[in-house]
Amino acid sequence: VYRLHWLRARAQRDRWAEELENTEHEMTRTVLFFIHQAAVWKKYRAVAEQNQSGGEVAYCEQQIHMWNEL
C-alpha cells in the first residue's frame, strides 16, 4: 500500500515538473512573439514613413508601443 502511494506521488510530482517546464517554455515563446510583432510593426512604420502617410505612421507607433509594453 505504501509503495503504491509513493508511486502515485512520484507520478504526480513528475507531471507537475513537466507542467512547470512547459509553462516556462510557453512564456519564453510568448515574449519572443511580442518582440517579433514589435519588429514587424517597425517595418510597417518604415514603409508608411516613405509613403508620407501620417495616419499610418501614428497607428504603427501605437502598435509598436503596445507590443513593447506587453
C-alpha positions as CSV (number, residue, x, y, z in Angstrom):
1,V,0.0,0.0,0.0
2,Y,2.8,2.4,0.9
3,R,4.7,1.7,-2.3
4,L,1.5,2.4,-4.3
5,H,1.1,5.8,-2.7
6,W,4.7,6.5,-3.2
7,L,4.5,5.6,-6.9
8,R,1.4,7.8,-7.3
9,A,3.0,10.7,-5.5
10,R,6.1,10.4,-7.7
11,A,4.0,10.3,-10.9
12,Q,2.2,13.4,-9.7
13,R,5.5,15.2,-9.0
14,D,6.7,14.3,-12.4
15,R,3.5,15.7,-14.0
16,W,3.9,18.9,-12.1
17,A,7.6,19.2,-13.1
18,E,6.6,18.7,-16.8
19,E,3.9,21.3,-16.5
20,L,6.3,23.8,-15.0
21,E,8.8,23.2,-17.8
22,N,6.1,23.6,-20.4
23,T,4.8,26.8,-18.8
24,E,8.4,28.3,-18.7
25,H,8.8,27.4,-22.4
26,E,5.4,28.9,-23.3
27,M,6.2,32.1,-21.5
28,T,9.6,32.4,-23.4
29,R,7.8,31.8,-26.7
30,T,5.2,34.4,-25.8
31,V,7.8,37.1,-25.0
32,L,9.7,36.3,-28.3
33,F,6.4,36.6,-30.2
34,F,5.8,40.0,-28.7
35,I,9.3,41.2,-29.7
36,H,8.7,39.8,-33.2
37,Q,5.4,41.6,-33.5
38,A,7.1,44.9,-32.5
39,A,9.7,44.4,-35.2
40,V,7.0,43.7,-37.8
41,W,5.3,46.9,-37.0
42,K,8.6,48.8,-37.1
43,K,8.9,47.6,-40.7
44,Y,5.4,48.7,-41.5
45,R,6.2,52.1,-40.0
46,A,9.2,52.5,-42.2
47,V,7.0,51.8,-45.3
48,A,4.4,54.3,-44.0
49,E,7.1,56.9,-43.5
50,Q,8.3,56.5,-47.1
51,N,4.7,56.9,-48.3
52,Q,4.4,60.0,-46.0
53,S,1.2,58.8,-44.5
54,G,0.9,60.4,-41.1
55,G,-2.1,58.4,-40.0
56,E,-0.4,55.1,-40.8
57,V,2.8,56.1,-39.0
58,A,0.8,57.1,-35.9
59,Y,-1.1,53.7,-36.0
60,C,2.2,51.8,-36.4
61,E,3.7,53.8,-33.5
62,Q,0.7,52.8,-31.4
63,Q,1.1,49.1,-32.3
64,I,4.8,49.2,-31.6
65,H,4.2,50.7,-28.2
66,M,1.6,48.2,-27.4
67,W,3.7,45.2,-28.3
68,N,6.7,46.6,-26.4
69,E,4.6,47.1,-23.3
70,L,3.3,43.5,-23.4
